[in-house]
Amino acid sequence: MLAGNFSSRAYSFFDTLLWIACLNLLWILFTLFGLGVLGAGPATAAAQILVRRRARGEAAPLLRSFAKEYCANFVRANALALPVMAVALALAMNWNYSSGGRDLMSQLVAAGTFVAAIFLAGAACYLFPMYARYELPLGQYLMTCSRFAIRHLAGTVILLFVTAAAVYASRALPGLIPFFSIGAWLYVTGWLCDRFFAANDDSVAALALAEEGAGNAGARTGGGSTAVGHSRPLGAPVG
């Protein structure tokens, strides 16, 4: 029995590693297919959609599904990714300019730029996992990610740690990049975000039930207060 469980776990582990390696390769190929800048967003969206499906136990041909989601989300994913890339580029340029200065103002600007970059990175970690899970107007994704990152600081710190670890490992062993680095980061962050969002959905649902119960109790006792409709759709990515 123990041998059977070990074999099953080992098979699942190596199957996941192979899946991550294939996802890594597909992300690189489809990003290059979109000339880099225009391909990174759709490739990331497709990857996170497939990560969420795998986390839910859904099996599908990886190449065909990736290509389908890449094409279907090309425009919307670029509308999400390009503004983030532009802000990241502006922050990088500002950091390069201000960090070289020795005066107090330059150092303050550099420190502020660094804090802004950390905040952007934390919000960006949620962006495409949120896109894969929720149907929102495009303009609300980044703002909702920012609010979620602030309200769920523990999860944000974990995502930033995973991101830093992936960057460090890639710099220490550049050979990982074509095979595992990107795919592993996409898989781990997508899996974590899906768990964070599921826990948040449960808390939102519990809050809605509590408000409904309080409203019903007030109506039964004839109190002046009545139930107030929940201002957020059930399951929306809010805390």
SVG drawing of the C-alpha trace seen along z (x, -y; Angstrom):
<svg xmlns="http://www.w3.org/2000/svg" viewBox="-42 -67 69 69">
<polyline fill="none" stroke="black" stroke-width="0.4" points="0.0,0.0 2.8,-2.4 4.7,-1.4 1.6,-2.1 1.1,-5.5 4.8,-6.4 4.6,-5.4 1.4,-7.4 3.0,-10.5 6.2,-10.1 4.3,-9.8 2.2,-12.9 5.3,-14.8 7.2,-14.0 4.1,-14.5 3.8,-18.0 7.4,-18.7 7.0,-17.6 3.8,-19.7 5.7,-22.8 8.5,-22.3 6.1,-22.1 4.3,-25.2 7.6,-27.0 8.5,-26.2 5.0,-27.2 5.2,-30.5 8.6,-31.3 7.5,-30.3 4.2,-32.1 5.8,-35.2 8.3,-35.2 5.5,-34.6 4.0,-37.9 7.3,-39.7 7.9,-39.7 6.0,-42.8 2.8,-41.8 3.2,-38.1 4.0,-38.1 0.5,-39.2 -1.5,-36.7 1.0,-33.9 0.8,-34.7 -3.1,-34.8 -3.2,-31.4 -0.7,-29.9 -2.7,-31.1 -6.0,-29.8 -4.4,-26.4 -2.8,-26.4 -6.2,-27.1 -7.7,-24.2 -5.0,-21.9 -5.4,-23.0 -9.1,-22.0 -8.2,-18.6 -9.3,-19.3 -7.2,-17.5 -6.8,-19.0 -4.2,-18.8 -1.7,-21.4 -0.6,-22.7 -4.0,-23.0 -5.5,-24.6 -2.6,-27.0 -2.9,-28.1 -6.7,-28.5 -6.5,-30.6 -3.6,-32.7 -5.6,-33.6 -8.9,-34.1 -7.4,-36.5 -4.8,-38.2 -6.5,-41.7 -7.7,-41.7 -4.5,-40.3 -2.5,-42.9 -4.8,-45.6 -3.9,-44.4 -0.2,-43.8 0.9,-46.8 0.0,-49.4 1.8,-47.4 4.9,-47.0 4.8,-50.8 4.7,-51.6 7.4,-49.1 9.6,-50.6 9.0,-54.1 9.9,-53.0 13.1,-51.3 14.2,-54.4 13.4,-56.6 15.4,-54.2 18.4,-54.2 18.4,-58.0 17.8,-58.8 19.9,-56.0 23.0,-57.4 22.6,-60.8 24.3,-61.5 22.0,-64.2 19.2,-63.7 16.4,-64.3 17.8,-61.7 18.0,-59.2 14.4,-59.9 13.2,-59.6 15.1,-56.3 13.6,-55.0 10.1,-56.0 10.6,-54.3 11.7,-51.1 8.6,-51.0 6.4,-51.7 8.1,-48.9 7.6,-46.4 3.9,-47.4 3.5,-47.1 5.2,-43.6 2.8,-42.5 -0.3,-43.6 1.0,-42.2 1.4,-38.7 -2.4,-38.7 -3.2,-40.2 -3.4,-37.2 -4.5,-34.6 -7.4,-37.0 -8.1,-37.4 -8.2,-33.6 -10.7,-33.3 -13.0,-36.3 -14.9,-38.1 -14.5,-41.8 -14.3,-44.9 -10.8,-45.4 -10.4,-48.7 -11.1,-47.0 -8.5,-44.3 -5.4,-46.3 -7.3,-48.3 -8.9,-45.2 -5.5,-43.5 -4.0,-46.5 -6.7,-46.4 -6.4,-42.7 -2.6,-42.9 -3.0,-45.5 -5.7,-43.7 -4.0,-40.3 -0.5,-41.3 0.6,-37.8 -0.3,-36.3 1.4,-39.2 4.6,-38.7 4.5,-35.0 4.1,-35.8 6.9,-38.3 9.1,-35.8 8.3,-33.2 9.1,-35.8 12.4,-36.7 13.3,-33.1 12.6,-32.4 14.6,-35.5 17.5,-34.4 17.5,-30.8 17.4,-32.0 20.3,-34.3 22.3,-31.7 21.5,-29.0 20.6,-30.6 20.0,-27.1 16.8,-26.9 15.2,-29.7 14.4,-27.7 13.1,-24.7 11.6,-25.5 12.0,-29.1 9.1,-30.8 6.8,-27.8 7.5,-27.1 6.8,-30.7 3.6,-30.7 2.5,-27.4 3.3,-28.2 1.9,-31.8 -1.2,-30.6 -1.8,-27.8 -1.3,-30.1 -3.5,-32.8 -6.3,-30.3 -6.1,-29.3 -6.1,-32.9 -9.1,-33.7 -11.0,-30.6 -10.5,-31.6 -11.6,-35.1 -14.7,-33.9 -15.6,-31.8 -15.2,-34.9 -17.3,-37.0 -20.0,-34.3 -20.0,-34.0 -20.3,-37.8 -23.2,-37.9 -25.0,-35.1 -24.3,-36.9 -25.7,-40.2 -28.8,-38.3 -29.3,-36.6 -29.1,-39.9 -31.5,-41.5 -34.0,-38.7 -33.7,-38.9 -34.3,-42.6 -37.4,-42.1 -38.8,-39.5 -38.4,-41.7 -39.9,-44.7 -36.7,-46.7 -36.0,-49.8 -33.0,-48.2 -33.5,-46.1 -31.0,-43.9 -28.7,-45.9 -27.9,-44.1 -24.3,-43.1 -22.5,-45.7 -20.2,-43.2 -21.1,-40.2 -20.7,-36.9 -17.2,-35.5 -15.8,-38.8 -12.0,-39.2 -12.5,-41.7 -11.6,-41.3"/>
</svg>
